[in-house]
Amino acid sequence: MAPELRHLRYLLAVAEHGTFTRAAEELRISQPTLSQQIKQLERTVGVQLLDRSGRAVRLTDAGETYAHYARRALRDLAAAERAVLDVADLSRGSLRLAVTPTFTAYLVGPLVAELHTRHPRIVLDVRELAQDRIEAALLADELDLGIAFAGPHLPGIQAAALYTETLGLVVGAPAAPAESLAVGDLAERQLALLSGDFATRGHIDDYLGQHRVTPRIAVEANSLQALTEIVRRTPLATVLPDAVTHEHPDLAPVALDPPLPARTVALLRRESAYRSAAAREFTRLAQDFVRARGYAPA
């Protein structure tokens, strides 16, 4: 008897939770039923897949190998189901998108609005994730597209450059900023910066470190919206993408010498993933949007 799809899902649930009890709760079946189904799978494949001897249930070496192919089989089946439901005229469909947090402030809203206006029956799932989590989710077929930065990527991730993002020093508009500021002078300015879990903060820290500047950080925030409000209402300075600064008349840029390095924004996808009509259309809209806004080409 060949294994059924439920057997694969049951095995992966036990492997993920480490106990039959929690796996059974997630699957909404009884624990004895789950245990019986796993034993049936082991009899079918002729090898022990789970090590039940410890406090936590773990995959055996054979189980690890089997689980690898089980995950791939379930992922490919899900992709096949989405492909069958995909409609080329975009009268319906779905798109799973993730972005790194800074893009939420200026890029995601207009793009989603444009997609919804043109194709209101496309169901969009948007998540805000760190770049490493976006790439992992793409590889696990939990996402269709990601917007993040070009650079070293996990094997199997394909990146298509969208535009070049520039960052700059920003103060509240009433502060009457100087025409320019040498990077060394930042050591004397109090700053409000994004927290360390943002890729942008790492980019800023690298820049300051290269110029041997130790910043006086008065405020750290994990939200661009909070950061812009803080800078707008205080004498603190911050570093923001130029696209964000241009959309806030209460903020004023201050030229830095030398300027912060630019970075390339990219659309990410899994190399072997099925490209739905919705994913292709979103890619086209994103490319049209950055050209219309005059963002620097990559």
C-alpha positions in Angstrom: 0.0 0.0 0.0 1.4 3.4 -1.0 1.6 6.1 1.7 -1.2 8.7 1.5 -0.9 12.5 1.8 -2.3 12.4 5.3 0.6 10.2 6.4 3.1 12.7 5.2 1.4 15.6 7.0 1.1 13.5 10.2 4.8 12.6 10.1 5.9 16.2 9.6 3.5 17.5 12.3 5.1 15.1 14.9 8.6 16.0 13.7 7.8 19.7 14.1 6.2 19.5 17.6 8.3 16.8 19.1 5.3 15.1 20.7 2.3 13.1 19.5 0.1 15.1 21.9 0.7 18.5 20.4 0.8 17.2 16.8 -2.6 15.5 17.4 -4.0 18.8 18.7 -2.9 20.7 15.7 -4.2 18.0 13.3 -7.4 17.7 15.3 -7.3 13.9 15.6 -6.9 11.7 18.6 -3.4 10.8 19.8 -4.0 7.0 19.4 -5.2 7.6 15.8 -2.1 9.6 15.0 0.2 7.0 16.6 -1.5 4.2 14.6 -1.2 6.2 11.3 2.5 6.8 11.9 3.1 3.1 12.6 1.2 2.3 9.4 3.5 4.6 7.4 6.6 3.0 9.0 5.3 -0.5 8.0 4.6 0.7 4.5 8.1 2.2 3.9 9.7 -0.6 5.9 11.8 1.5 8.3 11.5 3.3 11.6 11.0 7.0 11.0 10.6 8.3 14.5 12.8 7.8 17.6 10.3 7.6 20.5 12.9 6.7 23.2 13.6 10.1 24.6 11.4 12.8 26.2 10.9 14.4 22.7 10.0 12.4 19.6 12.7 12.9 16.9 13.2 11.8 13.4 15.6 9.0 12.8 18.3 9.3 10.2 15.9 7.5 7.8 13.1 9.8 9.0 15.1 12.9 8.2 15.6 11.7 4.7 12.0 10.7 4.2 10.7 14.0 5.7 12.9 16.0 3.3 11.1 14.4 0.3 7.7 14.6 2.1 8.1 18.3 2.5 9.0 18.7 -1.1 6.1 16.5 -2.3 3.6 18.5 -0.3 5.1 21.8 -1.5 5.0 20.7 -5.1 1.4 19.6 -4.7 0.4 22.9 -3.2 2.1 24.7 -6.1 0.2 22.4 -8.6 -3.1 23.3 -6.9 -2.4 27.0 -7.1 -1.4 26.6 -10.8 -4.7 24.9 -11.6 -6.6 27.8 -9.8 -4.5 30.5 -11.5 -6.4 32.5 -14.1 -4.4 34.3 -16.8 -7.0 37.1 -17.2 -6.6 37.9 -13.4 -10.3 37.7 -12.8 -9.3 35.8 -9.7 -6.2 34.5 -8.0 -3.9 35.1 -5.0 -0.5 36.5 -4.2 1.7 36.0 -1.1 4.1 38.9 -0.7 6.6 39.8 2.0 8.7 43.0 2.4 11.4 44.2 4.7 10.0 46.8 7.1 11.3 50.0 5.5 9.4 49.4 2.3 6.1 49.5 4.2 6.6 53.2 4.7 6.6 54.2 1.0 6.4 51.3 -1.5 3.9 48.7 -0.4 0.8 51.0 -0.1 0.9 52.4 -3.6 1.7 49.0 -5.2 -1.1 47.2 -3.4 -3.5 50.0 -4.2 -2.6 49.8 -7.9 -3.0 46.0 -8.0 -6.3 46.2 -6.1 -7.6 48.9 -8.4 -6.8 47.0 -11.6 -7.6 43.5 -10.3 -9.9 43.7 -7.3 -10.5 40.0 -7.1 -6.9 39.1 -6.5 -6.5 38.1 -2.9 -3.2 39.6 -1.5 -1.4 38.3 1.6 1.2 40.9 2.7 3.7 40.2 5.5 6.5 42.3 7.0 9.6 40.2 7.6 13.3 40.4 8.0 15.2 39.5 4.8 16.5 36.1 6.0 12.9 35.1 7.0 11.7 36.2 3.6 14.2 34.0 1.8 13.5 31.0 4.0 9.7 31.4 3.4 10.2 31.6 -0.3 12.3 28.4 -0.3 9.5 26.7 1.8 6.9 27.9 -0.7 5.2 30.0 1.9 5.6 33.1 -0.3 5.4 34.0 -4.0 7.5 37.2 -4.0 9.6 39.2 -1.6 10.9 42.8 -1.8 14.2 43.2 -0.1 17.8 44.1 -1.0 20.3 42.6 -3.5 23.3 40.9 -2.1 24.3 37.4 -1.0 21.2 35.2 -1.1 20.4 31.7 0.0 20.9 29.0 -2.7 17.7 28.8 -4.8 16.7 32.5 -4.4 16.5 34.5 -7.6 16.8 38.3 -7.3 15.7 40.8 -10.0 16.9 44.4 -9.4 14.2 47.0 -9.2 15.9 50.3 -8.3 18.7 51.9 -6.3 17.7 53.2 -2.9 19.6 56.1 -1.4 19.6 57.1 2.3 20.3 60.5 3.9 20.4 62.4 7.1 17.1 64.0 8.0 16.0 66.6 10.6 12.7 68.3 11.3 12.0 71.1 8.8 11.8 73.9 11.4 15.4 73.1 12.5 16.8 75.1 9.5 19.5 72.5 8.7 23.0 73.3 7.4 23.6 72.9 3.7 25.9 69.9 4.4 27.5 68.0 7.3 30.8 66.1 7.4 30.4 62.6 8.6 32.7 63.2 11.5 30.4 65.9 12.8 27.7 63.2 13.4 29.6 62.3 16.6 28.3 65.6 18.1 24.7 65.2 17.0 22.1 63.3 18.9 20.4 60.7 16.7 17.2 58.7 16.6 17.8 55.5 14.6 16.0 52.3 13.7 16.6 49.4 16.0 19.2 46.8 15.3 16.8 44.3 13.9 16.4 46.4 10.7 18.7 45.8 7.8 18.8 49.6 7.3 20.3 50.0 10.8 23.1 47.6 9.9 23.8 49.6 6.7 24.0 52.8 8.8 26.3 51.2 11.4 28.6 49.9 8.7 28.9 53.5 7.3 29.6 55.1 10.6 32.1 52.3 11.5 34.0 52.8 8.3 34.4 56.5 9.1 35.2 55.8 12.8 32.2 57.7 14.1 30.6 56.7 17.4 27.0 57.9 17.2 25.2 59.5 20.2 21.9 57.5 20.0 19.2 59.2 22.0 16.3 57.1 20.7 15.9 53.7 19.0 12.6 52.8 17.3 11.3 49.7 15.5 8.9 51.7 13.4 9.6 54.2 10.6 6.4 56.0 11.4 7.4 56.5 15.0 10.9 57.6 13.9 9.5 60.3 11.5 7.2 61.6 14.2 10.0 61.8 16.8 12.3 63.7 14.4 9.5 66.0 13.3 8.9 67.0 16.9 12.4 67.1 18.4 15.9 68.4 17.5 17.1 64.9 16.8 18.4 63.8 13.4 17.9 60.4 11.8 18.7 58.5 8.6 15.9 57.6 6.2 15.5 56.4 2.6 15.2 59.5 0.4 11.8 58.3 -0.9 10.4 58.5 2.7 11.9 62.0 3.3 10.4 63.3 0.0 6.9 62.3 1.1 7.1 64.2 4.5 7.2 68.0 4.1 7.9 68.3 7.8 11.3 66.6 7.3 14.4 68.2 5.7 17.4 66.4 4.3 20.9 67.3 5.2 23.7 66.4 2.8 26.3 64.2 4.3 29.9 64.2 3.2 30.6 61.5 2.1 27.1 60.3 1.4 25.8 57.0 2.6 26.3 54.2 0.1 23.3 53.4 -2.1 21.8 49.9 -2.1 19.9 47.9 -4.7 16.2 47.0 -4.0 15.2 43.6 -5.6 12.3 41.4 -6.1 13.0 37.9 -4.8 11.5 34.6 -5.8 12.3 30.9 -5.6 14.1 29.9 -8.7 12.0 26.8 -9.4 8.7 28.4 -8.3 5.6 28.5 -10.5 5.0 32.1 -11.6 1.3 32.8 -11.4 -0.4 35.5 -13.4 -0.8 37.5 -10.2 2.9 37.3 -9.5 3.8 38.3 -13.1 1.4 41.2 -12.9 2.7 42.5 -9.6 6.2 42.4 -11.0 5.2 44.4 -14.0 3.4 47.0 -11.8 6.4 47.3 -9.5 8.7 47.9 -12.4 6.3 50.5 -13.9 5.9 52.2 -10.5 9.6 52.8 -9.8 10.0 54.2 -13.3 7.1 56.5 -12.9 8.4 57.7 -9.6 11.8 58.4 -11.0 13.7 56.1 -8.6 17.3 55.6 -9.7 17.7 52.5 -11.9 19.6 49.6 -10.5 
